[in-house]
Amino acid sequence: MKQYYVYILASKRNGTLYIGVTNNILKRIAQHRQKAIASFTSKYHVNMLVYYEIHEDISMAILREKQLKKWRRKWKLVLIERENPDWADLYDSLF
């Protein structure tokens, strides 16, 4: 069964945020970290994985990504702080 991930990256605690969706979170976060793609995240050094959710349906994952992108910044910060109060980089915990 495939899994899809909605994730939030940050440049630092309370820094610039980026929200994305992928079916291979390890590969996608590695791409962000290596700045393999010229994008928003490479320009603003947004490469710290601070939050993610797992979905079994790509449609639901995309819907959730869009929902989070519409949220106010404060709501996003509350979501991150509730699940990851130390703003730890969760990338290594995926292995």
Sequence and secondary structure as in RCSB ss.txt:
>XXXX:A:sequence
MKQYYVYILASKRNGTLYIGVTNNILKRIAQHRQKAIASFTSKYHVNMLVYYEIHEDISMAILREKQLKKWRRKW
KLVLIERENPDWADLYDSLF
>XXXX:A:secstr
   EEEEEEESSTT  EEEEEES HHHHHHHHHHT S SHHHHTT  EEEEEEEES HHHHHHHHHHHHHS HHH
HHHHHHHH TT    GGGG 
